[in-house]
Amino acid sequence: MNIPARRLITSSTPSWRGAAPARRRWLAALSAAWLGTAAWRPATAQPGPVVGAPLVLPQLPLLGGGRYGEAQASGRVLVLYWWATWCPFCALQTPRIDALWREHRERGLELLTIAVDKRESTVREYLAAKGYRFPVVLDHPALASALPRPKGLPVTLLRGRDGRIAVAEAGEMFPEDIAGFAKFL
């Protein structure tokens, strides 16, 4: 008996898994049409980050003490991640971002998260409850000079070793896209 190749199941990979690249292209096209560009537009009239643009970080106070700025990020791959404790999409994406950082920080991956919550105590309690140890900055006025606060959440940027934005994503990312950040190391 001759069974057509498309009916053969040769892998335990679910059939929906092959749809991921097409799904990403479709969502990217939809996002670009909705936003008007490939980069997000913040609540202010200023344009958002653009892939290829240089990004220089100001010195920012870290939650729990210390500072993070250009000196720490220079020559390294940096993921910047805006999130909030009340954001349902962030609740899904933050564990993935944390796992990426834990897996690759020894290889030089830097992570700086920006919590947009109004109360520091809320962020501290959330981090403790979830067991997150990544660096956190509360949305700080000094950050607005380099990157205005995004309109929606989560927002994820990846800055390459050259100091330029390599990835700018608004909204929840697929797990395989987050895992793909490792290729920049």
N, C-alpha and C positions, 0 to 999 in steps of 0.2 A: 504494500500500500504506500502510496506517495502522498505525504502531507505537505501542503504549501509551507514554505519557510516562515512566513509570518505567523503561523499558528504554533510553531515549535516554541516551547519554553525551555531555554537552555541556562537560565540563571534564576537565582532566588530573588533577584532585584525586582521590586514591584514595577508594574507596567507604567505607573504614573511617574516614576523617577525619570524616565526618558523625556518627559514633557518639561522638565525644569528649564532647559535653555530657551525653549519656545515661550514658556511662561514668563521668563525674565525679560525677553525681548518685547513681549506684548506689554508687560507692566512698564518697562522703560519708555516705550512709545506713548503709552497712556499718560504717564507722569510728565513726559516732555510736553505733550499737547496741553495738559492741564496747567502746568507751571509756566509754559511758554519758553522754557530753556531746560538744559540738562542739569542746571544747578538750582538749589532752592532759593526762594525769595523770602527774606526776613520780613517781619512786621513793619520795619522802617522802610523808607523809600530807597535806601542804599541797596545796591546789588549784592547778592550772596556770593559765596566762594565759587570760584570757577576752576575747573580742573586745569592744571598747568600754571596757575597763579602762585607767586611766592607767598608764604605765610610765615611771618615773624611773630613769635609769641611774646607778650609782655610778661613781667614777673607777676605771678599770681599766688595768693596765699592758699595753701592746702588745708583742707579740713583736718584737724588733728595736729597742725603745726608744720612748719617748713614752707618752702616756696618752690614753685616750678616755673621755669621760663625757658628762654632760648638756649641758655647754656646747657641745660639738661637734655634738650631735644636735638641740638645741633648734630648733624651727621647720623642721626638715628631715624628709624621708621617710627612714626607716632600716629596712634589712633586717637582722635578727639571725638568724644561721644557725649552729646547732650541728652539728658534724661530727667525723669521726675519720679518720685515715689508713687504718685497717683496715676501715672500713665500706664494703661493696660498693654500697649504695644511695647513699652519699655520693659515691663515685667516679663515679657517673652524674650526680648532681645538681650537684656542685660546679662543673664546667665551665659549666653553664647559669647558675648564680648569678654566676660570674666574668664571663661574657659580658654579662649584664644590667648588672652594675656598670660594666664598661668602656664599654658603650654609653651609659649614662645618668648617669654621675657628674658630667659637665659640666653637666647639668640639675639637679643637686642631690641625686641619690640617694646616700645614705650606706650603707655596708655594714660591719658588724662581725661577724666570724666567731668562733665560740668552739670551739676544738679541745679535745676531751676526752681526747686522748692523755696518757699519764702522763709521757712524756719530751719535753722541748722539742727536743732534737736530732732526734728522729724527725719532728716537725712541720716543722722547718727544712729537713731533707733532702727531704721530700715536696714542700714548696712550691717549692724550687729545681728539683727534677726535673720538676715540672709547669709551671713558669713562672708561678705565681700570685703576684700582688703585692698582693692585698687585705689589709686590716687583720685581724690575728689576735690574739686573747686566748686564753691557755690557761685552761681552766676554773678560775676563781678564786673563793676563798671570798667575796669582796666581791660577786660576782655573785649568789650564793645568796640574799642579802637581798632582791634585786629579783626574781630569777627562779631558782627551784630547777632543778637539773640535770634534764633530761628523762630518762625511762626508756629510750626508744629513739632511734634516729637514722635519718636526719637530722630536725631540727626547724627550721622556718622561721617567723619572725614578721615582720610588717611593722608598723611604728609610723608612724602618719600625722604630718603637720605639727603636729597638735593635741596630740601626745604620748600618744595613745591607741592601743591595739592595734587594727589594722584587719584583720589576717589572722593566724591561728594554725593552722599545718599541721604535723601529725606524719606522718613518712614521706616517701618520694620523691614529688615533685610532677611533674606532666606539664609538658613544655616550654612549652606554650601558657599554662599557669597562671603560670609564672614570668615569662614575657614580659608577662603581664597586669599585673604589678606597676607597669609604667610608667604605667598610668592614674592612679596616685596622685600622680604628679609635677605 
